[in-house]
Amino acid sequence: MQKKLMALLLCLAMTAALFVGCGKTDDKKDEVKATVFWYEESDVYLSSVRTALNKELEAAGIKYDNQFAGNDQAKQIDQIKTAIAGGTNLLIVNIVTSGAPDTAQDIIDAAGDIPVIFFNRAIGTDGSDVKVLKDNETACFIGTDAPEAGHMQGKMIGDYIVANFATVDKNGDGVISYAMMKGQEGNVEAEYRTQYGVEDANAILKAAGKAELKYFDANNKDCYQVDQDGAWSAKAAKEYMETNFVTYNEASNNMIELVICNNDGMAEGVVAALQDKGYNKDGGHVVPVFGVDATENAVALINEGAMIGTVKQDAEGMAAAIANTAKAIAGGSTPVAALAGLKDDRFSVAKDCDSKLFVAYAPYTK
């Protein structure tokens, strides 16, 4: 593995020399050509990352192409193999199947000596990602510390409910009835956000002498409604809320009093459904809605009072980390050295693995 890596770095160093210009450069075969593989084209947050990343790669002088898998892992693997056959020599992968170390290893095996930058969607859980990264010197991961968003959202929710309990408790029964919109089954970020968004809020409520949150539908043992397409979509969340309103509403004295969403796209769908019923607008009653990402639309909804809060997932920071890592690798750095060279307070190398970089979250409220 070490010999293969050294050969790769020598090749990329020669490539970098071509960029700065020395002699004849008509032969394009050694140019760095990156392909960015996205799990899905319509994801709102990743659209922001893509816009920023395109600009960053262009500024870095790295040729690139974007490929979209349509939430189909087999399709993404085929796209990767096709790109390699077509001359791609740097893979930037937003893996479809989150938390799947075997799939990540398959991609690394297909890449051979070609460096792989995984980003955004976790490639493993409970240390399985660490093993993959440590066993493969040509791979690294740039993303977020998955549990952090759930913890941050849960604290935000708990603090808000304690401060506004009487207003939120629409039917005055002393218990806050909530709905949970989950983006995708099995996705690492979705699992942690669904868990900690409630658990951490309940801990704060309990410490304040308040009753814990109660899921609105006692027949739903999962205590969430999930986008069946795994798309984290506004459409799915809006449809769920519209259906919920048929049975759970103010007239029946059992209205949903809080909505927690895994991302801002779903939060936007929830707000749209609420506004269709006259809530969360024009000075009417506001059902607290919380998301994750701090998308432009969500920030606007928060600033106008239609949504309460979100957790900022730094799209520009993610893009900058990926592009700068790609540039360093193209210049001859190993992935580990590339990550270590990122000097920015938005980034931190993981304590358990020096080829894993976290981009910081931050709470956002009005």
C-alpha positions in Angstrom: 0.0 0.0 0.0 2.8 2.4 0.9 4.6 1.9 -2.4 1.3 2.4 -4.3 0.7 5.6 -2.4 4.2 7.0 -3.1 3.8 6.3 -6.8 0.4 8.1 -6.7 1.9 11.1 -4.9 4.7 11.3 -7.4 2.2 11.3 -10.2 0.1 14.0 -8.6 3.2 16.1 -7.9 4.0 16.0 -11.6 0.4 17.0 -12.3 0.7 20.0 -10.1 3.8 21.1 -11.9 1.8 21.2 -15.1 -0.6 23.7 -13.5 2.1 26.2 -12.7 3.5 26.0 -16.2 6.9 24.6 -17.3 7.5 23.7 -20.9 5.0 22.3 -23.2 1.5 21.4 -21.8 -0.4 20.2 -24.8 -0.5 16.7 -23.3 -3.6 16.8 -21.0 -3.4 13.2 -19.7 -1.8 14.2 -16.4 -4.1 17.0 -15.5 -6.1 16.6 -12.3 -9.6 15.7 -13.2 -12.1 15.4 -10.3 -15.5 13.9 -10.4 -18.0 14.8 -7.6 -20.6 12.2 -7.0 -23.8 13.4 -5.2 -26.3 11.0 -3.7 -29.2 13.2 -4.9 -29.6 16.3 -7.0 -32.6 17.9 -5.2 -31.3 17.9 -1.6 -31.6 21.6 -0.5 -28.5 21.7 1.7 -26.3 19.9 -0.8 -27.4 22.2 -3.5 -25.8 25.0 -1.5 -22.7 22.9 -1.0 -22.6 22.2 -4.7 -22.8 25.9 -5.7 -20.0 26.8 -3.3 -17.9 23.8 -4.2 -18.1 24.5 -8.0 -16.7 28.0 -7.3 -14.0 26.7 -5.0 -12.8 24.0 -7.4 -12.8 26.5 -10.3 -10.7 28.9 -8.2 -8.3 26.1 -7.3 -7.8 25.3 -11.0 -9.2 21.8 -10.7 -11.3 20.4 -13.6 -14.4 18.7 -12.3 -17.7 17.1 -13.3 -20.8 16.5 -11.2 -22.7 13.2 -11.2 -26.0 12.5 -9.5 -27.0 9.0 -8.3 -30.7 9.6 -7.7 -30.4 8.0 -4.3 -29.3 4.7 -6.0 -26.1 3.2 -4.6 -25.7 0.7 -7.5 -26.0 3.6 -9.9 -23.4 5.6 -8.1 -20.9 2.7 -8.1 -21.4 2.4 -11.9 -20.9 6.2 -12.3 -17.6 5.9 -10.3 -16.3 3.1 -12.5 -17.3 4.9 -15.7 -15.6 8.1 -14.4 -12.4 6.2 -13.7 -12.4 4.6 -17.1 -12.9 8.1 -18.5 -9.7 9.5 -16.9 -10.9 10.8 -13.5 -8.0 10.8 -11.1 -9.7 12.3 -8.0 -13.0 11.1 -6.6 -15.1 13.3 -4.3 -18.0 11.1 -3.1 -21.2 11.9 -1.3 -22.0 8.3 -0.7 -25.7 7.2 -1.2 -25.8 4.5 1.6 -24.9 6.4 4.7 -23.1 4.4 7.4 -22.0 1.6 5.1 -18.3 0.9 5.5 -18.5 -2.1 3.1 -19.8 0.2 0.4 -17.1 2.8 1.1 -14.5 0.0 0.9 -16.0 -1.1 -2.5 -15.5 2.4 -3.8 -12.0 2.6 -2.5 -11.2 -0.8 -4.1 -12.7 0.4 -7.4 -10.5 3.6 -7.2 -7.3 1.7 -6.7 -4.5 4.3 -6.4 -6.9 7.2 -7.1 -7.6 9.4 -3.9 -11.1 9.4 -2.6 -12.6 12.3 -0.6 -15.8 11.1 1.0 -18.0 14.0 2.3 -21.2 14.9 4.1 -22.8 11.4 4.5 -21.0 9.2 7.1 -19.3 6.1 5.7 -19.7 4.1 9.0 -20.9 4.0 12.6 -19.4 3.0 15.9 -15.8 3.2 14.7 -16.3 1.2 11.5 -15.5 4.4 9.5 -12.3 4.8 11.4 -11.1 1.3 10.4 -11.9 1.9 6.7 -10.0 5.2 6.7 -7.0 3.9 8.7 -6.7 0.9 6.4 -6.7 3.0 3.2 -4.2 5.8 3.0 -5.7 7.3 -0.2 -9.1 8.0 1.5 -10.4 10.6 3.9 -13.7 12.0 5.1 -15.0 15.5 5.4 -18.3 16.0 7.2 -19.8 16.7 10.5 -19.8 15.1 13.9 -23.2 13.4 13.4 -24.6 13.4 16.9 -23.7 17.1 17.4 -26.7 18.4 15.3 -29.2 16.3 17.3 -27.7 17.5 20.6 -27.7 21.1 19.5 -31.2 20.9 18.2 -32.5 19.2 21.4 -31.0 21.9 23.6 -32.5 24.6 21.5 -35.9 23.0 21.7 -35.7 22.3 25.4 -34.7 25.9 26.2 -37.4 27.3 24.0 -40.2 25.2 25.5 -39.2 26.0 29.1 -39.2 29.7 28.3 -42.5 29.6 26.4 -44.3 26.6 27.9 -47.7 28.3 28.4 -47.8 29.6 24.9 -46.7 26.3 23.3 -49.1 24.2 25.3 -52.1 25.1 23.1 -54.6 22.9 24.9 -53.3 23.7 28.4 -52.9 20.0 29.5 -49.4 20.5 30.8 -47.8 18.3 28.2 -46.3 19.3 24.8 -47.5 17.1 21.9 -44.9 16.8 19.2 -44.4 15.4 15.7 -41.0 14.3 14.3 -40.1 14.4 10.6 -37.3 11.9 9.8 -35.4 12.3 6.6 -34.4 8.8 5.9 -34.3 5.3 7.5 -30.8 4.1 8.4 -29.0 7.4 7.7 -26.5 8.1 10.5 -27.4 11.9 10.7 -31.1 11.2 10.6 -30.9 8.6 13.4 -28.9 10.8 15.7 -31.1 13.9 15.0 -34.3 11.9 15.6 -32.9 10.5 18.9 -31.2 13.5 20.5 -33.6 16.1 19.3 -36.1 14.6 21.7 -33.9 13.1 24.4 -31.9 16.3 25.0 -35.1 18.4 25.0 -36.7 16.1 27.5 -33.6 16.3 29.8 -34.0 20.1 29.9 -37.7 19.9 30.5 -37.3 17.4 33.3 -34.6 19.6 35.0 -37.1 22.5 34.9 -39.9 20.4 36.5 -41.8 20.1 33.3 -43.4 17.0 31.7 -41.5 15.3 28.9 -42.6 15.7 25.3 -45.3 13.3 24.2 -45.5 12.0 20.6 -48.9 13.0 19.2 -49.9 9.6 17.8 -49.9 6.9 20.5 -50.3 4.2 17.8 -47.0 5.1 16.2 -44.4 3.2 18.2 -41.5 4.6 16.2 -42.5 8.2 17.2 -41.6 9.7 13.8 -42.8 10.0 10.3 -40.2 9.2 7.7 -39.8 10.3 4.1 -40.3 6.9 2.4 -38.1 8.0 -0.6 -35.3 8.9 1.7 -35.2 12.4 0.2 -35.6 14.5 3.3 -38.2 16.4 1.3 -40.5 19.3 2.0 -43.2 17.5 0.0 -43.2 14.4 2.3 -43.3 16.6 5.4 -46.1 18.7 4.1 -48.2 15.7 3.1 -47.7 14.1 6.5 -48.8 17.3 8.3 -51.9 17.6 6.1 -52.9 14.1 7.0 -52.2 14.7 10.7 -54.5 17.7 10.7 -57.5 15.5 9.7 -57.5 13.8 13.2 -55.2 16.0 15.3 -56.4 19.6 15.3 -57.4 22.5 17.5 -61.1 21.7 17.3 -60.5 18.2 18.6 -58.3 19.6 21.4 -55.4 17.4 20.5 -53.4 19.5 18.1 -49.7 19.0 17.5 -47.9 21.7 19.5 -44.3 21.2 18.3 -42.7 19.9 15.2 -39.1 18.7 15.1 -37.5 18.1 11.6 -34.3 16.4 10.6 -33.6 19.1 8.1 -34.8 22.5 6.9 -36.4 21.1 3.8 -38.8 19.1 5.8 -39.3 22.1 8.2 -40.3 24.2 5.2 -42.9 21.6 4.2 -44.3 21.6 7.8 -44.5 25.4 7.9 -46.3 25.4 4.5 -48.9 23.0 5.9 -49.4 25.0 9.1 -49.8 28.3 7.1 -52.4 26.7 4.9 -54.4 26.2 8.1 -53.8 29.8 9.2 -51.0 29.2 11.7 -47.4 30.6 11.8 -48.3 33.8 9.9 -50.1 37.1 10.2 -49.8 37.3 14.0 -51.7 34.0 14.5 -50.6 31.2 16.8 -47.2 29.8 16.1 -46.5 26.1 16.3 -42.8 25.9 17.0 -40.9 24.2 14.1 -37.2 23.3 14.3 -34.9 22.1 11.5 -31.2 21.6 10.7 -29.1 23.2 7.9 -29.8 27.0 8.1 -30.8 27.1 4.4 -31.6 30.5 3.0 -35.3 29.8 3.0 -35.3 28.5 6.6 -33.4 31.6 7.8 -36.0 33.8 6.1 -38.8 31.8 7.8 -37.1 32.2 11.2 -36.5 35.9 10.7 -40.2 36.4 9.9 -41.3 34.3 12.9 -42.8 31.4 10.9 -40.1 29.0 12.2 -38.3 29.0 15.5 -34.8 27.7 15.0 -32.3 25.6 13.1 -28.8 24.2 13.3 -26.4 25.7 10.8 -24.6 23.2 8.8 -21.9 25.3 7.1 -22.3 24.7 3.3 -19.5 27.2 2.4 -17.3 25.7 5.1 -17.9 22.2 3.7 -17.1 23.3 0.2 -13.9 25.1 1.2 -12.7 22.1 3.2 -13.3 19.7 0.2 -11.7 22.0 -2.4 -8.6 22.9 -0.3 -8.1 19.2 0.5 -8.4 18.4 -3.2 -5.9 21.1 -4.1 -3.4 19.8 -1.5 -3.7 16.2 -2.7 -3.2 17.4 -6.3 -0.1 19.2 -5.1 1.3 16.0 -3.7 0.0 15.8 -0.1 -1.5 12.7 1.4 -5.1 13.0 2.6 -4.0 13.1 6.2 -1.5 15.9 5.5 -4.1 17.7 3.5 -6.6 17.7 6.4 -3.9 18.7 8.9 -3.1 21.7 6.8 -6.5 23.2 7.0 -6.0 26.1 9.3 -9.6 27.4 10.0 -11.6 27.6 13.2 -14.5 26.0 11.4 -12.7 22.7 11.0 -11.3 20.1 13.4 -9.6 16.8 12.8 -11.5 14.0 14.6 -9.9 12.7 17.8 -10.2 9.0 16.8 -8.9 9.4 13.2 -6.6 11.9 11.5 -8.1 11.3 8.1 -11.5 12.5 9.2 -12.4 16.2 9.4 -15.4 17.8 11.0 -17.0 21.1 10.0 -18.6 22.8 13.0 -22.3 23.2 13.5 -23.9 26.3 15.1 -27.4 27.1 16.4 -29.5 29.7 14.6 -32.6 31.5 16.0 -34.1 34.9 15.5 
